[in-house]
Amino acid sequence: MRMAMKNDPKLLLAILVIFSLSFKFLSVSKGKEIIPLKGKQNYNVVLIMASNLRPDHLGCYGYNKQTSPAIDEIAKDSVLFENAFSQAAYTFPSTMSIFTSLYPSSHGMIYVFKDKLSPRVQTLAEIFGIYSYRTAWFSLLKASHLNIDVGFGRGFQDKGELGILFDGRNNILSWLESNKDNKFFLAMDARRVHAYYHFLRQAAINNEVLDYSNIDKMTKEEIEIDKVFYNKLVKLAKSKKPPFDDAGIILNHKELFNGKYNEDKTENIRDLLSPDKKQLWYEIQTGIYVSWPNRAVSKDPESWIAAYDDSILAVDQELIKPIIDKLKLLGLYDKTIIIITSNHAEAFGEHGIYGHGCPIFDEFTHIPLIIKMPAIKRGRRIKELVQSIDIMPTVLEMAGIEVPHQAQGKSLVSLMKGESACGPNEYIFVQDPAGRLIRSKEWKLYVGSDYGFKEKVLHPFLFHLTVDPREQRNVYSVNQDVVEKLSSELKQWESSIPSYKDYEYPFSPEVDKVTQEKIRKTGYW
């Protein structure tokens, strides 16, 4: 039959017409809009990751504040997935799961400052490159969680910095202009929302999202942590440890390292450093701030949420809107697949925790996933369970590119087209260094670390999600039949996924033993 069609183009055309008409009839009869996929497509692909972004803080997901007008507008013509989950609760493994369609234990990128991606793993950018796409990646290129040298730059022909304050955005717009006549894959990670706690005072002053005016209280909290950061810098300088292993910096600027704090000193010290040393300055700062939330947020949660929402609005208006406007100006918007998502989410005290890194509860792993297809003229909302690893096979199928055998995610195209009433995932799986999680629509089982909760025995966890969607009651001890079933499914899944990690890398030499131990426990610091 394949040979007959190959040699008789009229027959092939007739079959395609009948095939397409049958789908059109099916579409009308079911009230669904069909996405045409006819072999290799000349679609461009833009992947926008906004780290730490929770879906319930976006207007299109029902939030009552104006945090996301540009995203909401895109969602009107897109497929919006209401129950999308990341494969980990921190950036390093979860981002690589998006790029490779592999669970963390398969791609092996678990421990920051340590692991590197195996050459046996093929990334989404590499695949697009094979099919003559121009590929580009914009992020904090040397940030520990996104370091291009450990695998995040794999397959990208062009790479550029995208700072927390969107420095580098104009380079993205220029790149689009330069590649308007090429097929392209453009990916980026926006870190503004991830660093929202750096903008507490600004959020109050802007007063754009939340009516919050207690700037003095917010400033006091900010100064408190900045003092801790300054003292850490002085300690490193006195011991001549990176980023202060250049003695000239300290010798020529003794006044900055005399141990007498003022608000300007930490920024002035940063400005003395070379770009590579400056990145380490940011890493130290982030490490200090990460330890702050549980102590500081609980005192003033409104200000933290205001800063978070303000940062979402900044990403929406200062990054996403200009990119969409540029695509439309170039006549590329209707030729481009646009994916908006996050690599993990953020907690605001739902279970006594602020921040991220703990995969047990939904507030850490429930992410937005919005996919804009050129052929879709009206939006749809899908409630089925989907995962970050489903992004790669979905995008490749939409582009008419064969999905590699290594991919562990499943294409969502049939679900998006309305051809399937059920999603491809009966269960989703999440991993971290200390545990693993299996989740269905009804139940969630986590087996692993207690993450330092005050209660003596809190793990393993079992939640009956249909009656306890906020995950307030651990019913592990009274539902052993469910535990046995989910444990069996979890064990079967774990035994079925291969590991591509082919070498045990050491920690970077500048990471001290105490930090190494923290990373071994959580993957983070």
C-alpha positions in Angstrom: 0.0 0.0 0.0 2.8 2.4 0.8 4.5 1.7 -2.5 1.2 2.2 -4.4 0.7 5.6 -2.8 4.3 6.6 -3.4 3.9 5.9 -7.2 0.4 7.3 -7.5 0.2 10.8 -6.2 -3.5 11.2 -7.3 -4.4 8.2 -5.1 -2.5 9.6 -2.2 -4.2 13.0 -2.6 -7.6 11.4 -2.7 -6.9 9.4 0.5 -5.6 12.5 2.2 -8.7 14.5 1.2 -11.0 11.8 2.5 -9.0 11.5 5.7 -9.1 15.2 6.3 -12.8 15.5 5.6 -13.5 12.7 8.0 -11.6 14.5 10.7 -13.5 17.7 9.8 -16.8 15.9 10.1 -15.7 14.4 13.4 -14.6 17.8 14.6 -18.0 19.4 13.8 -20.0 16.5 15.2 -18.1 16.6 18.5 -17.7 20.4 18.7 -13.9 20.0 18.8 -11.4 21.8 16.7 -8.8 19.6 15.0 -5.2 20.5 14.7 -3.9 19.6 11.2 -0.6 17.8 11.3 0.6 17.0 7.8 4.1 15.6 7.8 7.0 18.0 8.5 5.7 21.4 9.6 7.4 24.7 9.2 6.4 25.8 12.6 8.7 27.8 14.8 8.8 27.0 18.5 9.2 29.4 21.4 9.5 27.9 24.9 9.2 30.3 27.8 9.9 29.0 31.3 9.2 31.3 34.2 10.9 29.7 37.1 8.8 29.4 40.4 5.6 30.3 38.6 2.4 29.0 40.3 -0.7 28.6 38.0 -3.1 29.9 40.7 -1.4 33.3 40.5 -2.3 33.8 36.8 -5.5 35.3 35.6 -6.2 32.5 33.1 -6.1 30.0 36.0 -8.6 32.0 38.0 -6.4 34.5 40.0 -8.3 37.6 40.9 -5.4 40.1 40.5 -4.1 41.5 37.3 -0.7 39.7 37.2 -0.7 38.2 33.7 -2.6 40.2 31.0 -0.3 39.1 28.2 -0.3 35.4 29.3 -4.1 35.5 29.7 -4.5 36.9 26.1 -2.3 34.0 24.7 -4.3 31.5 26.8 -7.5 32.5 25.0 -6.2 30.9 21.8 -4.3 28.1 23.5 -4.6 24.7 25.2 -4.4 25.3 28.9 -3.6 22.3 31.1 -5.1 22.6 34.6 -3.2 19.7 36.1 0.4 19.9 34.9 3.2 18.8 37.2 7.0 19.2 37.2 9.3 16.2 37.7 11.1 17.8 40.6 10.7 20.8 42.9 13.9 22.6 42.1 15.4 24.0 38.9 18.4 21.8 38.2 16.6 18.4 37.6 13.2 19.8 36.6 14.5 22.0 33.8 16.6 19.1 32.4 13.5 16.9 32.4 11.8 19.4 30.1 14.8 19.4 27.8 15.2 15.6 27.7 11.7 14.1 28.4 13.5 12.0 31.1 12.8 11.6 34.8 15.5 12.9 37.1 17.0 9.5 37.9 17.3 8.8 34.2 19.0 12.0 33.0 21.1 12.0 36.2 21.1 15.8 36.8 20.2 15.7 40.5 22.9 17.5 42.5 23.7 21.1 41.8 27.5 22.0 41.7 28.1 18.3 40.8 26.3 16.5 38.1 26.6 16.8 34.3 24.4 15.5 31.5 25.6 12.3 29.8 26.5 12.6 26.1 24.2 9.6 25.5 21.2 11.8 26.2 19.7 13.8 23.4 18.1 17.2 24.2 15.2 18.9 22.5 17.6 21.5 21.1 19.8 18.9 19.5 16.8 17.2 17.9 15.6 20.5 16.4 19.2 21.2 15.2 19.2 17.9 13.2 16.0 19.1 11.4 17.7 22.4 10.4 16.2 24.6 13.1 18.2 27.6 14.3 18.3 27.1 18.1 18.9 29.7 20.9 18.9 29.7 24.7 18.6 32.7 26.9 19.1 32.4 30.6 21.6 33.0 33.4 24.2 31.0 31.5 26.6 30.4 34.4 24.1 30.1 37.2 24.6 26.9 39.1 21.1 25.6 38.3 21.3 26.4 34.6 25.0 26.2 33.8 25.5 25.7 30.1 28.8 23.8 30.7 27.0 20.9 32.5 24.4 20.3 29.8 21.9 23.1 29.7 23.5 24.6 26.6 23.6 21.3 24.7 22.3 21.7 21.2 21.8 25.5 21.3 23.7 27.2 18.5 23.2 30.7 20.0 23.3 31.5 23.7 22.7 34.7 25.5 22.3 36.1 29.0 18.8 36.9 30.3 19.2 38.6 33.6 16.7 38.9 36.5 16.0 42.5 35.4 15.5 41.3 31.8 18.9 42.6 30.5 19.3 40.6 27.4 15.6 40.9 26.3 16.6 43.2 23.4 19.0 40.5 22.2 16.1 38.1 22.1 14.1 40.5 20.0 17.0 41.1 17.7 17.6 37.3 17.4 14.0 36.9 16.3 14.5 39.6 13.7 17.6 38.0 12.4 16.0 34.6 12.2 12.6 35.5 10.8 13.3 33.6 7.6 14.6 30.5 9.4 12.8 27.7 11.2 13.8 28.3 14.8 13.6 26.9 18.3 13.9 29.7 20.9 14.0 28.8 24.6 14.5 30.9 27.7 14.3 30.8 31.5 13.1 34.0 33.2 14.4 34.1 36.7 12.6 37.3 37.9 9.8 35.3 39.7 12.4 33.0 41.2 14.1 36.0 42.7 11.0 37.8 43.8 12.2 38.2 47.4 14.9 40.6 46.1 12.1 43.0 45.2 10.1 43.3 48.4 10.5 47.0 48.7 9.9 47.7 45.0 6.7 45.7 45.1 5.4 47.9 47.9 6.5 51.1 46.2 5.0 50.1 42.8 1.8 49.0 44.5 0.8 47.5 41.2 -0.8 44.3 42.3 -1.5 44.4 46.0 -2.5 47.4 48.2 0.4 47.2 50.5 2.0 50.3 52.1 4.0 49.2 55.1 7.3 49.9 53.4 9.2 50.5 56.6 8.5 47.0 57.9 9.5 45.4 54.6 12.7 47.4 54.5 13.6 46.2 58.0 13.2 42.6 56.9 15.3 43.3 53.8 18.1 45.0 55.7 18.2 42.1 58.2 19.0 39.5 55.5 21.4 41.9 53.7 23.4 42.2 56.9 23.8 38.4 57.0 24.9 38.5 53.4 27.4 41.2 54.0 28.9 39.4 57.0 29.3 36.3 54.8 31.1 38.3 52.1 33.5 39.7 54.7 34.2 36.3 56.1 35.0 34.9 52.6 37.2 37.9 51.9 39.2 37.5 55.1 39.8 33.8 54.3 40.7 34.8 50.6 38.1 32.3 49.3 36.2 32.8 46.0 35.0 35.2 44.8 37.7 37.1 46.8 40.8 35.0 45.8 42.1 38.1 44.1 43.9 39.9 46.9 43.9 43.2 45.0 40.2 43.6 45.4 40.4 43.6 49.2 43.7 45.5 49.4 42.4 48.4 47.2 39.0 48.6 48.8 39.5 48.0 52.5 36.6 50.3 53.4 34.1 47.8 51.9 35.4 44.9 54.0 35.9 46.5 57.4 32.8 44.8 58.9 30.8 48.0 59.3 27.5 47.4 57.4 25.6 49.9 55.4 23.0 49.3 52.7 25.3 50.1 49.7 28.3 47.9 50.5 27.0 44.6 49.2 26.2 46.2 45.8 29.5 48.0 45.7 31.4 44.8 46.4 29.5 43.1 43.5 30.5 45.9 41.1 34.2 45.2 41.8 34.0 41.7 40.5 34.6 40.2 37.1 31.6 38.6 35.4 32.5 35.1 36.4 33.2 36.1 40.0 30.0 38.2 40.0 28.0 35.1 39.2 29.4 33.5 42.4 28.4 36.6 44.3 24.8 36.0 43.1 25.0 32.3 44.1 26.1 33.3 47.6 23.3 35.8 47.9 20.7 33.3 46.7 21.9 30.8 49.2 21.5 33.4 52.0 18.0 34.4 50.8 16.8 30.8 50.4 17.3 30.3 54.1 15.4 33.4 54.9 11.8 32.7 53.8 10.5 30.5 56.6 11.7 33.0 59.1 10.7 36.2 57.4 7.6 35.4 55.3 5.6 34.1 58.3 6.0 37.6 59.9 4.7 39.4 56.9 3.2 37.1 54.2 1.3 39.8 52.4 4.5 41.6 51.4 6.1 38.4 50.1 3.0 37.6 48.0 3.0 41.2 46.7 6.6 40.9 45.6 5.8 37.5 44.0 2.8 38.9 42.1 4.7 42.0 41.1 7.5 39.8 39.7 4.9 37.8 37.6 3.6 41.0 36.2 7.1 42.1 35.3 7.8 38.9 33.4 4.4 39.2 31.7 4.8 42.8 30.6 8.6 43.2 30.2 9.4 39.9 28.6 6.5 37.9 27.3 4.5 40.8 25.8 7.4 42.2 23.8 8.2 38.8 22.4 4.6 38.2 21.4 4.4 41.7 19.9 7.6 41.0 18.0 6.3 37.7 16.6 3.2 39.5 15.4 5.1 42.3 13.9 7.3 39.9 11.9 4.3 37.9 10.8 5.4 34.8 12.7 2.8 34.6 15.5 0.5 32.3 13.4 3.5 30.2 12.4 4.8 29.6 15.9 4.1 27.1 18.6 4.4 28.9 21.9 4.8 27.1 25.2 4.5 28.9 28.6 5.4 26.9 31.6 7.5 26.7 34.7 10.2 24.3 36.0 8.6 24.1 39.4 6.3 26.2 41.7 6.5 28.0 45.1 5.0 27.5 48.5 3.5 30.2 50.6 2.9 28.5 53.9 0.2 26.0 52.9 2.0 23.4 54.9 4.2 25.6 57.0 6.8 26.0 54.3 7.8 28.9 52.2 9.9 28.6 49.1 10.5 25.5 47.0 12.5 22.3 47.0 10.1 19.9 48.7 8.1 17.8 46.3 5.6 16.3 48.7 2.8 18.9 48.2 1.1 20.2 45.1 2.2 23.8 45.7 5.8 22.8 44.9 5.2 20.9 41.7 1.8 22.1 40.2 2.8 24.3 37.3 1.2 26.2 34.5 1.3 24.7 31.0 -0.1 26.7 28.1 0.5 25.6 24.5 -0.4 27.9 21.6 -0.7 26.0 18.3 -0.8 27.9 15.0 -4.0 26.1 13.9 -6.0 26.6 17.0 -8.5 29.5 16.8 -10.1 29.1 20.2 -8.8 28.0 23.6 -9.4 24.8 25.4 -8.9 23.8 29.0 -7.9 20.2 29.9 -8.1 18.7 33.3 -6.2 15.4 32.6 -2.9 14.8 34.4 0.2 15.8 32.4 3.9 16.2 33.2 6.8 18.4 32.2 8.4 15.4 30.3 5.3 15.4 28.0 6.4 18.8 26.5 9.2 17.4 24.3 7.1 14.6 22.6 4.1 16.9 22.2 6.1 19.7 20.5 8.0 17.2 18.2 4.8 15.6 17.0 3.3 19.0 16.3 6.4 19.8 14.3 6.1 16.5 12.4 9.4 15.3 13.9 9.9 11.7 15.1 10.1 11.4 18.9 13.3 9.8 20.1 13.0 6.4 21.7 14.6 7.7 24.9 11.6 10.0 25.6 9.7 8.9 28.8 7.0 11.6 28.3 3.9 11.1 26.2 2.6 13.3 23.4 -0.5 15.3 24.3 -1.5 16.0 20.7 -4.4 13.6 20.6 -5.7 15.0 23.8 -5.3 18.6 22.5 -7.1 17.6 19.3 -10.0 16.1 21.1 -9.4 12.7 19.7 -8.9 11.2 23.1 -11.2 11.8 26.1 -8.6 10.5 28.5 -5.1 11.7 29.1 -2.0 9.6 28.5 -1.0 9.5 32.2 -2.8 7.4 34.7 0.0 8.4 37.1 2.5 11.1 37.3 5.9 10.7 39.0 8.2 13.1 40.9 11.6 12.5 42.2 14.1 14.2 44.5 17.4 13.0 46.2 15.6 11.7 49.2 12.3 10.3 47.9 9.8 9.7 45.1 6.2 10.4 44.5 3.3 8.8 42.6 0.1 10.7 42.0 -3.2 9.8 40.4 -6.3 11.9 40.1 -7.5 10.4 43.4 -4.4 9.5 45.5 -0.9 10.7 46.1 1.9 8.6 47.8 5.3 10.0 48.7 8.0 7.8 50.2 11.1 9.6 51.5 12.5 12.4 53.6 10.5 14.3 56.2 12.2 17.6 55.2 12.7 18.7 58.8 9.1 19.0 59.8 8.5 19.4 63.5 6.4 16.3 63.8 8.4 13.2 64.7 6.9 10.8 62.1 5.5 12.3 58.9 6.7 10.1 56.1 5.6 8.3 54.1 2.7 10.4 53.1 -0.7 9.3 51.5 -3.3 11.9 50.6 -6.8 11.1 49.4 -7.0 14.0 46.9 -10.6 13.8 45.9 -11.8 14.4 49.5 -8.7 16.3 50.8 -7.4 18.4 47.9 -5.4 20.7 50.2 -3.5 17.6 51.5 -4.2 18.2 55.2 -4.5 14.6 56.4 -1.9 12.0 56.0 -4.0 8.8 55.7 -1.1 6.4 55.1 -1.7 4.2 58.2 -5.5 3.7 57.5 -5.4 2.9 53.7 -2.9 0.0 53.4 -4.7 -1.4 50.4 -4.2 1.8 48.5 -0.6 2.0 49.8 0.1 -1.5 48.5 -1.3 -0.7 45.0 0.5 2.6 44.6 3.7 1.1 46.0 3.5 -1.7 43.5 3.0 0.8 40.7 5.9 2.9 42.0 8.2 0.0 42.2 7.3 -1.2 38.7 7.9 2.3 37.3 11.2 2.7 39.0 12.4 -0.7 37.7 11.3 0.2 34.1 13.2 3.5 33.6 16.9 3.3 32.6 19.7 5.5 34.0 21.8 7.3 31.5 24.2 8.6 34.1 27.6 7.1 33.1 30.0 8.8 35.4 29.9 9.9 39.1 31.1 13.5 39.1 32.7 15.1 42.1 31.5 18.4 43.7 33.0 21.6 42.4 36.1 22.4 44.5 34.7 25.7 45.9 31.7 23.9 47.6 32.5 23.3 51.3 31.7 20.0 53.0 28.7 21.4 55.0 27.1 22.6 51.7 27.9 19.3 50.0 26.0 17.5 52.7 23.0 19.8 52.3 23.0 19.2 48.6 23.2 15.4 49.0 20.0 15.6 51.1 18.0 17.9 49.0 19.8 18.4 45.7 19.7 22.1 46.6 21.4 24.1 49.3 
